[in-house]
Amino acid sequence: MTSAAAAAVRPLAPGDRAAWEPLWTGYLAFYGTSLPSAVFATTWSRLLDPAEPMHALGAELDGELVGIVHYLFHRTTWTVGDYCYLQDLFTAEAARGRGVGRALIEAVYEAARRQGASRVYWHTQDGNTTARALYDTLADHPGFTVYRKLL
């Protein structure tokens, strides 16, 4: 297995859209959903806008974009510093097991430290056992259950 250091992580740039879009589509498909093209365009615009609290990183192996992570900062009533929500993480199937997910998460940790955030957190489905095996090595699972109401 290749170490996490083999994956080069960097902020996504405007020229990465064509490589980002299939990864984003793969992430959505993994969770059994799809989004209209207007949401793709808005999301991409937000991820690249320095005035937005949303950010995107990509991981490359051999010069090819094989993983993405989206994260955002938000206020909290529990600390002075913001929290960092790691919203979306996806690695192309051919690159799994090569340290890409770990490298992306650790890059978000570093970005959160630079921002002065006091916490990085994320959600995943209970049955996502492959990802959870990695997550259990990188973070604590506090035992919370998520509730939501779609509006």
WOFEN-V488311 format. One record per residue. N is the residue number from 0. RES is the residue in one small letter. SS is DSSP state (H for helix, E for strand, - for the rest). PSI is psi as a letter, one per 30 degrees, with the letter a starting at -180 (* if undefined). D_CENTER is the distance of its C-alpha to the mean C-alpha in whole Angstrom. Layout:
n=<N	N>
res=<RES	RES>
ss=<SS	SS>
psi=<PSI	PSI>
d_center=<D_CENTER	D_CENTER>
This chain:
n=<0	1	2	3	4	5	6	7	8	9	10	11	12	13	14	15	16	17	18	19	20	21	22	23	24	25	26	27	28	29	30	31	32	33	34	35	36	37	38	39	40	41	42	43	44	45	46	47	48	49	50	51	52	53	54	55	56	57	58	59	60	61	62	63	64	65	66	67	68	69	70	71	72	73	74	75	76	77	78	79	80	81	82	83	84	85	86	87	88	89	90	91	92	93	94	95	96	97	98	99	100	101	102	103	104	105	106	107	108	109	110	111	112	113	114	115	116	117	118	119	120	121	122	123	124	125	126	127	128	129	130	131	132	133	134	135	136	137	138	139	140	141	142	143	144	145	146	147	148	149	150>
res=<m	t	s	a	a	a	a	a	v	r	p	l	a	p	g	d	r	a	a	w	e	p	l	w	t	g	y	l	a	f	y	g	t	s	l	p	s	a	v	f	a	t	t	w	s	r	l	l	d	p	a	e	p	m	h	a	l	g	a	e	l	d	g	e	l	v	g	i	v	h	y	l	f	h	r	t	t	w	t	v	g	d	y	c	y	l	q	d	l	f	t	a	e	a	a	r	g	r	g	v	g	r	a	l	i	e	a	v	y	e	a	a	r	r	q	g	a	s	r	v	y	w	h	t	q	d	g	n	t	t	a	r	a	l	y	d	t	l	a	d	h	p	g	f	t	v	y	r	k	l	l>
ss=<-	-	-	H	H	H	-	E	E	E	E	-	-	H	H	H	H	H	H	H	H	H	H	H	H	H	H	H	H	H	-	-	-	-	-	-	H	H	H	H	H	H	H	H	H	H	H	H	-	-	-	-	-	E	E	E	E	E	E	E	E	-	-	E	E	E	E	E	E	E	E	E	E	E	-	-	-	-	-	-	-	-	E	E	E	E	E	E	E	E	E	-	H	H	H	-	-	-	-	H	H	H	H	H	H	H	H	H	H	H	H	H	H	H	H	-	-	-	E	E	E	-	-	-	-	-	-	-	H	H	H	H	H	H	H	H	H	H	-	-	-	-	-	-	-	-	-	-	-	-	->
psi=<k	k	l	f	f	f	k	k	k	l	k	k	l	e	f	f	e	e	e	e	e	e	e	e	e	e	e	e	e	e	g	h	l	l	l	l	f	e	e	e	e	e	e	e	e	e	f	f	j	f	f	l	g	k	l	k	l	l	k	k	k	h	g	k	j	f	l	l	k	k	l	l	k	l	l	l	f	f	l	e	l	l	l	j	j	j	e	k	k	k	k	k	e	f	f	k	g	g	g	e	e	e	e	e	e	e	e	e	e	e	e	e	e	e	f	g	l	f	k	k	l	l	l	l	k	e	g	i	e	e	e	e	e	e	e	f	f	f	l	k	j	f	g	k	k	k	k	l	j	k	*>
d_center=<22	21	19	16	18	18	15	15	12	12	12	12	16	18	19	16	16	18	15	12	14	15	11	10	14	13	10	12	15	14	14	17	17	17	17	20	20	20	17	16	18	17	13	14	16	14	12	14	17	17	19	16	14	11	9	7	8	9	11	14	17	20	19	17	14	13	9	6	2	4	6	9	13	15	19	20	24	23	23	24	20	17	15	11	9	5	5	4	3	7	10	13	16	18	16	15	17	17	14	11	9	11	11	7	7	11	10	8	11	13	12	13	16	17	16	19	16	18	15	11	11	9	11	11	15	18	18	15	17	16	12	14	16	14	12	16	17	14	14	17	17	19	21	20	20	18	21	20	23	22	24>
